[in-house]
Amino acid sequence: MKPNLAATRWQGLSSALLALLLGLALAQTFGRPRFGPFSVLALAIFIALLWRTPAASATARARRGAALGLAFGLGWFAGGVWWLYISMAVYGGMPPPLAGGAVLLFSAYLAIYPAFASALAAALAPPAARQPWHALRALGAALAFAGAWALSEVLRGTVFTGFPWLALGYAQVGNPLAGYAPILGMYGVDFAAALTAALLALLTQVSLRGAGLSVALMLALTAGGQQLAKVRWTHPEGPQLTVALLQGDVPQSEKFRPERLKPTLDLYGDWLTTLRADLIVTPETAVPVLPEDLPPSYLRALTSALMAHHAHALLGIPLTRGADQYTNSVLGLGGAQPYRYDKAHLVPFGEFIPYGFHWFVRLMDMPLGDFARGTLDQPSFDVHGVKVAPTICYEDLFGEQLAQRFRDPRQAPNIIANLTNLAWFGDTIVIPQHLEIARMRSLEFQLPTIRATNTGATAILDAQGRVQAMLQPYTVGVLSGHVQGYAGLTPFAWLASRYGYLPIVGLSLLALAAGAALARKRAS
């Protein structure tokens, strides 16, 4: 092998390894609010690596960018969703090597999206040999990266029903850039974070003049987020509710065992009949069997006790809809009218089996099947005139879909209530990661969120996404508190309820087009 060829291959391997490690570093910033700013730093170092390319042609740069993006994405997702292994190997009974391979294969699929963004961004960046970049060319490269990145994140969150877990915007909760959430939602925050990272990366690529422009734009982005965070699009309305959020800590390995049913029913039955609160919320499938499999008087006794106390409850329970159609649902008890909410966004492999993958599900010893979907615009549950919008676990990741309930401002929710069971994934980082996601939903809609979970995090969030109270995960207990409902629409709620993902897709494409136009100036 010629020395220069050996050096080139070594450089490529070392760059891929560095990209993998940077992806792993990015994964560690999710679910850890103090580490949020480091998510931008990790991405900025990756972008600088992406732009340092000896390739002369755009095609060659795109190929190298795709390879680095794939390595970066593999580290990012394998390091961030490794807890999926627990659900398959520990609770699903899948052989450990097969479960580990499934996690790696899934991570490799997710890595296709940052690879796509990296290929586009690298193709539009001037070659390293042309440094120092002109200020306008540099700005074009940064805009192109932010547009490509946000577009790839939207695709990851929608293609094949979507998996937006670990989206960069979630890591910004509690940071200044989160101020953009009420305007363009989580993906708008994602765009702002990617642009900030790209501008930071430019400091390694440009002249002093270009560096000054990058710093000025970064400061403007940060200051803009801080100022927007102070704007209140919603306002308190209606009575303040007393709430009781239940955390049963029922082990997943015992949840569906027949001998465990009576203790579970007794636990939640005692809480629902004795607690005094305007609204009591149980976790997802707190009652793990269909109503017809319950003792005949169970639900009637709960309803009678709640009505006697002028209380309401949201009860997680599986239901049926017609012959052989099961739903993951919530029953609203204690109200003047019957209430039912059916989960709208189902979990692949957990609640529906994608075409061609029944063989994979048969490898696991899990009570899985194909559930029926609810609609996106289901009404809220009325509690003393306050409209409470239930969401069930995984669907809390999809802000644009939750926004469909805000299409009619008169029926818009005042409080979000999330019912969750994360016991499938053990005592892992998944709990604070999901809490971070719930905080983003509160920021997008400027509404309080209440969470009742089986193992954690059972919490009360205010309309600015701040945690007001929380139970210790993996304990049995009740979180009691007061929650004030809010009314009004954020710009995100208004836009997403009417146009879905189009606003952020439009912004991403506009940034890409502007970046490409500015990048052409390198020839002048």
C-alpha positions in Angstrom: 0.0 0.0 0.0 1.4 3.4 -0.9 2.2 5.6 2.1 -0.2 8.4 0.9 -3.1 5.9 0.4 -2.4 4.4 3.9 -2.5 7.9 5.4 -5.7 8.8 3.7 -7.4 5.6 4.9 -6.1 6.1 8.4 -7.4 9.7 8.4 -10.8 8.5 7.2 -11.0 5.8 10.0 -9.9 8.2 12.7 -12.4 10.8 11.5 -15.2 8.2 11.6 -14.2 7.1 15.1 -14.1 10.7 16.3 -17.6 11.2 14.8 -18.9 8.1 16.6 -17.5 9.3 19.9 -19.1 12.8 19.4 -22.4 11.1 18.8 -22.0 9.1 22.0 -21.2 12.4 23.8 -24.3 14.0 22.3 -26.5 11.2 23.6 -25.4 11.8 27.2 -26.8 15.3 27.1 -30.5 14.2 26.9 -32.4 13.8 30.2 -29.7 15.9 31.9 -30.7 19.5 31.8 -27.4 20.8 33.1 -25.7 19.2 30.1 -28.0 20.8 27.5 -25.4 23.4 26.3 -22.9 20.6 25.7 -25.3 19.1 23.1 -24.6 22.2 20.9 -20.9 21.9 21.6 -20.8 18.2 20.6 -22.6 19.0 17.4 -20.3 22.0 16.7 -17.2 19.8 16.9 -18.8 17.3 14.6 -19.7 20.1 12.1 -16.1 21.3 12.2 -14.9 17.8 11.5 -17.5 17.6 8.6 -16.2 20.8 7.0 -12.5 19.8 7.2 -12.4 17.9 4.0 -9.6 17.6 1.4 -12.1 16.6 -1.3 -12.4 19.0 -4.1 -15.7 18.1 -5.7 -19.1 18.5 -4.1 -19.9 14.8 -4.8 -16.8 13.6 -3.0 -17.5 15.9 0.0 -21.1 14.6 0.1 -19.9 11.0 0.2 -17.5 11.8 3.1 -20.2 13.7 4.9 -22.6 10.8 4.6 -20.1 8.4 6.1 -19.3 10.7 9.0 -23.0 11.4 9.6 -23.7 7.7 9.7 -20.9 7.2 12.3 -22.1 10.2 14.3 -25.7 9.0 14.2 -24.8 5.4 15.2 -23.1 6.7 18.4 -25.9 9.2 19.1 -28.7 6.7 18.9 -27.0 3.6 20.3 -25.8 5.7 23.2 -29.2 7.2 23.8 -31.8 4.5 23.2 -29.9 1.4 24.5 -32.6 0.9 27.0 -34.7 -0.7 24.3 -32.5 -3.7 24.9 -34.1 -4.2 28.3 -37.7 -4.4 26.9 -36.7 -7.0 24.4 -34.2 -9.1 26.4 -35.3 -8.7 30.0 -39.1 -8.5 29.7 -39.5 -9.8 26.1 -37.4 -13.0 26.6 -35.5 -12.4 23.3 -32.0 -13.9 23.2 -29.5 -11.2 24.3 -27.4 -11.3 21.1 -30.5 -10.9 19.0 -31.8 -8.1 21.2 -28.5 -6.3 21.1 -28.3 -6.7 17.3 -31.9 -5.3 17.0 -30.9 -2.1 19.0 -27.8 -1.6 16.8 -29.8 -2.2 13.6 -32.5 0.3 14.7 -29.7 2.8 15.6 -28.2 2.3 12.2 -31.5 3.0 10.6 -32.0 6.2 12.6 -28.4 7.2 11.7 -29.5 7.5 8.0 -31.2 10.8 8.8 -28.1 12.7 10.2 -26.1 11.0 7.4 -28.5 12.7 4.9 -28.1 16.1 6.6 -24.4 15.7 6.7 -24.1 14.8 3.1 -26.1 17.9 2.1 -24.2 20.2 4.4 -20.8 18.9 3.3 -21.6 19.3 -0.3 -22.5 23.0 0.2 -19.5 23.8 2.3 -16.4 25.2 0.7 -13.4 22.9 0.7 -10.9 23.3 3.5 -8.2 24.3 0.9 -10.2 27.5 0.2 -9.9 28.8 3.8 -10.3 31.3 5.2 -13.8 31.4 4.0 -15.5 34.6 2.9 -18.1 35.8 5.5 -21.0 35.2 3.2 -19.8 31.8 2.1 -19.5 30.9 5.8 -23.0 32.1 6.6 -24.3 30.0 3.7 -22.6 26.9 5.0 -24.1 27.5 8.5 -27.6 28.1 7.1 -27.3 25.0 4.9 -26.4 22.8 7.8 -29.2 24.1 10.0 -31.8 23.6 7.2 -30.5 20.2 6.3 -30.4 19.1 10.0 -33.9 20.3 10.9 -35.3 18.8 7.7 -33.7 15.4 8.6 -35.1 15.6 12.1 -38.6 16.2 10.8 -38.2 13.3 8.5 -37.0 11.1 11.3 -40.0 12.2 13.4 -42.5 11.3 10.7 -41.3 8.6 8.3 -42.7 5.1 9.1 -44.9 6.8 11.9 -41.7 8.6 13.2 -39.3 8.3 16.1 -38.4 11.8 17.3 -36.8 10.6 20.5 -33.4 12.3 21.2 -34.2 15.2 18.8 -31.7 18.0 19.4 -34.4 20.4 20.4 -35.3 18.4 23.5 -31.8 18.8 25.0 -32.4 22.6 25.0 -35.2 22.5 27.6 -34.2 24.9 30.4 -31.7 26.7 28.1 -32.2 30.1 26.3 -32.9 28.5 22.9 -36.0 26.8 24.3 -37.6 30.3 24.0 -38.3 29.5 20.4 -40.6 26.6 21.3 -43.9 28.6 21.5 -43.2 30.0 18.0 -42.2 26.9 15.9 -42.2 24.1 18.4 -39.5 21.7 19.2 -38.3 21.5 15.6 -37.9 25.3 15.6 -35.7 24.9 18.7 -33.9 22.1 16.9 -33.2 24.5 14.0 -31.9 27.2 16.3 -29.6 24.8 18.1 -28.2 23.4 14.8 -27.6 26.9 13.5 -25.9 27.9 16.8 -23.7 24.8 16.6 -22.8 25.6 12.9 -21.9 29.2 13.8 -19.7 28.0 16.6 -18.0 25.5 14.2 -17.3 28.4 11.8 -14.9 29.9 14.4 -12.5 27.1 13.3 -12.9 27.8 9.6 -13.1 31.6 8.9 -11.1 34.8 9.1 -11.3 37.3 12.0 -14.1 39.1 10.1 -16.1 36.0 9.7 -15.6 35.0 13.3 -17.0 38.4 14.4 -20.1 37.7 12.3 -20.5 34.2 13.8 -20.2 35.5 17.3 -22.7 38.3 16.7 -25.3 35.9 15.2 -24.8 33.4 18.1 -25.4 36.1 20.6 -28.5 37.3 18.6 -29.9 33.8 18.6 -29.4 33.4 22.3 -30.8 36.8 23.2 -33.8 36.2 20.9 -34.6 33.0 22.7 -34.3 34.7 26.1 -36.6 37.5 25.1 -39.2 35.2 23.5 -39.2 33.1 26.7 -40.6 36.1 28.5 -43.6 36.5 26.2 -46.8 35.0 27.5 -49.2 33.8 24.9 -51.5 32.1 27.3 -53.1 33.3 30.6 -54.7 31.7 33.7 -58.3 30.8 33.3 -60.9 28.8 35.3 -60.6 27.4 38.8 -57.4 26.0 40.2 -57.7 22.2 40.4 -56.4 20.0 43.2 -54.8 16.9 41.6 -53.6 13.5 42.8 -51.2 11.7 40.5 -50.8 8.0 41.2 -47.6 6.0 40.9 -48.1 2.3 41.6 -44.6 1.0 40.8 -46.1 -2.3 39.6 -43.1 -4.4 38.2 -43.4 -5.1 34.5 -42.6 -8.7 35.0 -45.7 -9.1 37.2 -48.1 -6.6 35.6 -50.0 -9.2 33.5 -49.8 -12.2 35.8 -53.3 -13.3 36.9 -52.2 -13.5 40.6 -51.1 -9.9 40.5 -54.4 -8.5 39.2 -56.2 -8.4 42.6 -53.4 -6.5 44.4 -53.2 -4.0 41.5 -57.0 -3.4 41.5 -57.0 -3.0 45.2 -54.1 -0.5 45.2 -55.7 1.8 42.6 -59.2 1.1 43.8 -58.3 2.3 47.3 -56.7 5.5 46.0 -59.6 6.3 43.6 -62.3 5.8 46.3 -60.5 7.5 49.2 -58.4 10.4 47.8 -60.0 13.9 47.9 -59.0 15.8 44.8 -60.7 17.5 41.8 -58.8 15.2 39.5 -57.1 11.9 40.1 -54.9 10.4 37.4 -53.6 6.9 37.1 -50.7 5.6 34.9 -51.2 4.1 31.5 -53.0 0.7 31.7 -53.1 1.0 35.5 -56.0 -1.5 35.1 -54.3 -4.0 32.8 -57.4 -6.0 31.7 -60.6 -5.2 29.7 -63.7 -4.1 31.7 -65.4 -7.4 31.1 -62.6 -9.1 32.9 -63.0 -7.0 36.0 -65.2 -7.8 39.0 -68.7 -6.8 38.0 -69.0 -3.9 40.4 -65.4 -2.5 40.2 -65.9 0.4 37.8 -69.4 1.2 39.2 -68.0 1.4 42.7 -65.2 3.7 41.5 -67.6 6.0 39.7 -70.0 6.2 42.7 -67.2 7.1 45.1 -65.8 9.8 42.8 -69.2 11.4 42.3 -69.9 11.3 46.0 -66.7 13.3 46.5 -67.3 15.6 43.5 -64.1 14.2 42.1 -63.0 13.1 38.6 -60.5 10.5 37.5 -58.6 9.6 34.3 -58.2 5.8 34.4 -55.7 4.0 32.1 -57.3 0.8 30.8 -57.5 -1.2 27.6 -60.8 -1.1 25.8 -62.5 -2.6 22.8 -64.0 -0.9 19.7 -66.1 -3.4 17.8 -65.1 -7.0 17.2 -61.5 -7.8 17.8 -60.4 -4.2 17.9 -58.5 -3.2 21.1 -57.5 0.2 22.1 -55.0 1.6 24.7 -57.4 4.0 26.3 -58.3 6.3 29.2 -61.7 6.4 30.8 -62.9 9.6 32.4 -64.9 8.8 35.5 -67.0 11.0 37.7 -68.1 13.4 35.0 -71.6 14.3 33.9 -71.1 12.5 30.6 -69.2 9.3 29.8 -65.7 10.0 28.5 -63.2 7.9 26.6 -59.9 8.7 25.0 -58.1 6.2 22.7 -54.4 6.5 22.0 -53.8 8.0 18.6 -50.1 7.4 17.9 -49.2 3.8 18.6 -45.8 2.4 19.3 -44.3 0.2 16.5 -43.8 -3.4 17.7 -45.4 -2.6 21.0 -49.0 -1.6 20.0 -48.9 -2.4 16.3 -46.8 -4.7 14.2 -45.4 -3.2 11.0 -46.0 -5.2 7.9 -43.5 -8.1 7.5 -42.3 -8.1 11.1 -44.6 -10.6 12.8 -41.7 -13.0 12.9 -39.7 -10.6 15.0 -42.6 -10.1 17.5 -43.0 -13.9 17.8 -39.4 -14.0 19.2 -40.6 -12.0 22.3 -42.7 -13.2 25.1 -44.8 -10.1 25.3 -48.6 -9.4 25.3 -48.3 -7.5 22.0 -50.8 -7.1 19.2 -52.3 -4.7 16.7 -54.3 -2.0 18.5 -56.8 0.3 16.8 -55.9 4.0 16.6 -57.9 6.9 18.0 -58.2 10.2 16.1 -55.9 13.2 16.6 -58.7 15.7 17.5 -60.5 13.9 20.4 -62.2 16.2 22.9 -60.8 17.0 26.3 -62.1 15.8 29.7 -64.1 18.4 31.5 -63.2 18.9 35.2 -65.2 21.7 36.8 -65.1 23.6 33.5 -61.4 23.0 33.0 -60.5 21.1 29.8 -57.9 18.4 30.4 -56.3 16.7 27.4 -55.0 13.2 27.9 -52.0 11.8 26.1 -50.7 8.3 26.5 -47.0 7.7 26.9 -45.3 7.7 23.5 -47.7 10.0 21.7 -46.4 12.8 24.0 -43.5 13.0 21.6 -45.6 14.5 18.8 -46.4 18.1 19.4 -47.7 18.7 15.9 -50.3 16.0 16.4 -51.3 17.2 19.9 -51.8 20.6 18.2 -54.8 19.2 16.3 -56.8 19.6 19.5 -56.3 23.4 19.4 -57.9 23.8 15.9 -61.0 25.2 17.6 -59.9 27.7 20.2 -63.1 27.3 22.1 -62.3 23.6 22.7 -58.6 24.0 23.2 -57.2 22.2 26.3 -56.3 24.1 29.5 -54.1 21.3 30.9 -52.2 18.4 29.4 -52.4 15.1 31.3 -49.9 12.4 30.3 -50.4 8.8 31.5 -47.3 6.6 31.1 -45.7 3.3 31.9 -42.0 3.1 31.3 -41.5 0.0 33.4 -40.6 -1.9 30.2 -37.2 -0.1 30.2 -36.1 -0.5 33.8 -34.5 2.1 36.0 -32.7 3.9 33.2 -32.1 7.3 31.6 -35.4 6.8 29.8 -37.3 8.3 32.7 -35.6 11.8 32.7 -35.5 11.7 28.9 -39.3 11.4 28.8 -39.7 14.1 31.4 -37.7 16.4 29.2 -40.0 15.6 26.3 -43.1 16.5 28.5 -41.4 19.8 29.5 -41.1 20.7 25.8 -44.8 20.1 25.2 -45.6 22.5 28.0 -43.3 25.1 26.5 -44.8 24.7 23.0 -48.4 25.3 24.2 -47.6 27.3 27.4 -49.9 24.9 29.3 -49.3 23.0 32.6 -48.7 19.3 32.3 -49.5 16.7 34.9 -47.9 13.2 34.6 -49.0 10.0 36.2 -46.6 7.2 35.6 -46.1 3.6 36.8 -42.5 4.0 37.8 -41.6 7.7 37.1 -41.4 10.5 36.4 -44.7 11.4 38.1 -44.7 15.2 38.1 -46.5 18.5 37.9 -45.1 21.0 35.3 -46.1 24.6 35.0 -46.9 26.5 31.8 -43.2 27.3 31.3 -42.2 23.7 31.5 -40.7 23.9 34.9 -41.0 21.0 37.3 -43.1 22.1 40.3 -43.2 18.8 42.1 -42.2 15.2 41.4 -42.3 11.8 43.1 -39.1 9.8 43.5 -39.0 7.2 40.6 -39.6 3.6 41.5 -41.5 4.3 44.6 -45.2 3.7 45.4 -47.0 7.0 46.2 -49.4 9.8 45.4 -48.3 13.3 44.2 -50.8 15.9 45.4 -50.8 19.5 44.3 -52.6 22.4 42.7 -52.7 23.1 39.0 -54.0 26.3 37.3 -55.5 25.9 33.9 -54.4 28.3 31.1 -56.2 29.5 28.0 -54.9 31.0 24.7 -52.9 29.8 21.7 -49.2 30.1 21.2 -48.1 30.8 17.6 -47.0 27.1 17.4 -50.4 25.8 18.5 -52.1 28.0 15.9 -49.7 27.1 13.0 -49.4 23.4 13.8 -53.1 22.9 14.2 -53.7 24.2 10.7 -50.5 23.4 8.8 -48.8 20.6 10.7 -45.2 20.3 9.9 -45.3 22.7 6.9 -43.9 25.8 8.7 -40.7 24.1 10.0 -40.3 22.3 6.7 -40.6 25.7 4.9 -38.1 27.3 7.2 -35.6 24.4 6.6 -36.0 24.5 2.8 -35.6 28.3 2.9 -32.4 28.0 4.9 -31.1 25.3 2.5 -31.9 27.4 -0.5 -30.3 30.5 1.0 -27.2 28.5 2.0 -26.9 27.0 -1.5 -27.1 30.5 -3.0 -24.5 32.0 -0.7 -22.3 28.9 -1.2 -22.1 29.6 -5.0 -20.3 32.8 -4.2 -17.2 30.8 -3.5 -16.6 30.7 -7.2 -16.3 34.6 -7.4 
